[in-house]
Amino acid sequence: MTTHEAGLASVQKAFALLDVVARDSRGATAKDISAALGIPLPSVYRLLQTLVASEHVVHLRDQRRYGLGYKVHALDTSLRQQVGTPVTVRRAVRELHAAADAAAYFAVYRGDAIVVAHVVDSPHRPRLDPLDFGFTDAAHATAFGKILLSRMDHDEVSEYLDRHGMPGLTERTLRTPEALQRELRRVRAEGIAVEREEFVPGASCLAAPVVDAAGRTLGSVAVSLRPPDFERRHRVIAPVLRDAADRVGRALRAAGGCPAGPEAG
């Protein structure tokens, strides 16, 4: 292994270690980390020493555990700033929530990742769990993701699925690339993505694309409802959602563009 390859391997192990530490609110012991990653204890301790020194991990000595350090919080704060949502966009999402009487979302696309940047919900219309700031998974099973994927051509979608797979999250999740490609053709034709209990049971979603002046997709707005409400109301909500997507797009253009960076597709 070259020095460059060894360095990359160490970085990958460090990120994997942070993932293990983050899984439990109590943190993790060195033995937990060793078992989870299949890394010898001496190597774990060397990585921990480096991450403690950089303040990405903190040693909880009295508990003999390691927790996330304060630099991780700084990274989270920086991400939120980079995916900052202008006041006018937050207002449009809030108005969508009121007009649709549904939990409302604004997601931006960073490359081929989805980041939920703003959510407006209520006790009566709660957000989907685990959809919150920073959600990036399951494009094939969410309305956000179908909008993202619909902006890619056939080969780009295939490459995306090669990288991310199509995990079956519910009984209704699309399981094959062929089924997803058919769904994406419908999304392209209608300009609206529909998800019926494909991500989590008991919730369905509708999403519309947010585009820039050149027609490039920056993100999407979406609503979620319980399935009975969704089936009864989604056709009425669709034009409200399209209007909200148009207002969010205008707001982003007025604010100088989407902070999330490159468009999807």
N, C-alpha and C positions, 0 to 999 in steps of 0.2 A: 504494500500500500504506500502510495506517495505521500509526501507531507501535506499536499493540498487535499488529497482524499481523506487523510486522517483528520485534518481540520474540519472538513465537512461532516464527517461522522461524529465528531465531538459536538458540533453545533446541533445536529439532529438529536443526539442523546440528551443534550441540555434542554431542548424544547420538549422532548418526550418526558423528561423528568418533571418539568413544570406542569405538564398535563396531569401527571400522577398526583402531584402535590395539590393541584386545584380540585381534584375530584371529591375530596372529603373536607368538610368545613373545619375539621380538627387538624388538617394537614396530613403528613405521612411520616413514618419512620424510615430510616435508611434501609431497613430490612424490607419494608413494604415496597419501596422503590426498586430494590434489587429483584424482588420476586416478580413485580409487575413488568419490568423491562428485560429481565433475564441478563442483568449486568452484574458482575462480581461486586461484592461490597467495597473493596478498595477503590474500584473505579467510581462507584456511587459517591463515596466520601470525597474523592478528588473533584468530581463535578459539583457537589454540594459546597465544597470550600470555595470554588470559583464563583458560584451563584450567590453565596452569602456575602462574599467580598464586593460583588457588584450591586448588592441590595435587591436582587430579584427574588431571593429566598431569605427567610429569617429563621434562625435556629431557636426553637422554643425549648430551651434547655430543661426547664422544670418538667416538661411533658415528654422529653426525649423525642420530639417530633420537629419536622420542618414545615413551615407555612410559607405562603406567598409573601414576598417582600414589598416594600413601598414603591419600588421602581415599576412594578407591574401596574399599580394604581396610576402611576404617571403615564404609562403607555395607554391605559384605558382612557384617561383624560385627553390625551393627545388624539386618540382615534375619534373620540366624540367631537373634538374640535375640527378634525379633518372632514368628518361627515356631518358638519354642523348644518342644522336645518334653519333657514331664514324664518323670521317671524311671519312673513306673509304665507309661507308654505305651511307652517304650523296652524295658522288661522284657517287655511283652506281645508286642512285635514280635520280640524275641529268642526267646521261647517259641514263637511261630509258626514262626520259622525252624527250630527244633529239631523241632517236632511234624510239620511238613509236609516236612521235609528238602528245603527249597527256599530260595532267596534271598527275603527278606521285606521289605516296604516299607510305610511309612506316608506318605500324602500328604494335604495339606490344601488346601482350596480358598479362594483369595483372589479374590472376585468370580468371574470366569469363567476365572481362571488356576489351574493346578495347580502346587503346589510340593511336591516330594518332601522331606519333613522328616527322615526317618530310614530308614536301610537297614541290614539285617543280612544278611551273606553269608559265604561261606567259599571257600577254594580249590576245594573239591569242588562247591559250589553258588554260582558267582559271580553278581554282579548284572548286569543288562543294561547294556551300554554304549550310550548315554551317560547312563543314569539315575543321577543323583547329586543331592545337595542343590541345589535351585533349578530343577530341570527343569520346564519349563512348556509344552512344545509338544505338538502332534499328538494332541489329545483324541480325534479320530475314529479313531485307530489304536492306542490304548492302552486297557487295561482300566480304569485310573484315569479316563481321559477319558470312557469310556462311562458310568461311574457318574455323573460330573459332568453329562453331557449328558442322562442319563435323568431327572434331577431337573428338567429344563426342559420346558416345553410345546412343542408343534410350532413355534409362531411364534418362540419364544426360541431354539430350535435353529437355525432358518433364519437368524435374525439373527446367531447365533454363526458359522455357516458363511460368511455374507457377509463377516464381519470376518476370519476366519482361513483360509478355504478348506479344501480337502481334498487336500493334496498326496499323491501316490502314493509311499509310502516303500518298499514291496515289491510283489511281484506279487499278494499277498493283501490289500493295503490296500483298504478299501471306497472306491469311487470316486464314488458318486452319493449325493445327499441321500436319495433314496428307499430305497436299500439301508441307509443308516445309520438312518433312521427305523424301518425294520423291525427292525433289530438292537436299537434302544433299546426298542421295545415288548417284546421278549423279555427284556431286562435288567430292565425294570419288573416283568414278570410273575414272574421267577425270583429277583430280588434278588441276582443274581450277574452280573458282566460277564466275558466270555471273549474273549481275543484270541489268535489262532493265527497267529503269524509275520506280523502286519500292521504291526508297528512296525520290527522288525529280523528278518532271516532267522535261523533257528536258535534261536528263543526264543518261548515262548508264556506267557501270563499269565492269572491269575484274580484278580478283585477283588471286594470286598464293601464296602457303604457303612458309614461311621461316622456315627451320628446323635446329636443331642442329645435332651434330655428331651421336647422338643416334636415329635420326629421329623424335624427339619430336618437335611439332610446337611451335615456339617462337613468330611468328607474320605473317605478309604477306606484299607483295608489290602489288600495284594496279595502274590502270590507269582509267581515266574517259574521256568520249567523248560525244559529242552531238549524239543523236540516229542515224541520217543518216550516219555519219562518222563511228560510232561504228558498224553498220550492215555491212558496206562495208569493214571494215578493221580488225574486231576483230580476225578473223582466222589468219591473218598475224601477228598481235600483240601478239598472245598467246605464240609462241615460244620465242619471245623477252622478254616477261614477265617472263617466266620460267627461262630463262638465268639470268635475273636480280635477281630473287628470290634466285637462286643458288649462285650468286656472293655476295649477301647480307648475306646469311647464312655463307659463307666462311669468309667474313669480320668480322662478329660477333664472330665466333669461334677464329679467330686470335686476336680479341680484348679482348678475355676472357669471351665471352658469352653476353647474352642480359641483359642490366641493368634493364629491366622491371620485372625480377623475374620469377615466376613459369610459366611453359608452360600451354597452354590450352589443355584439354583433356588428 
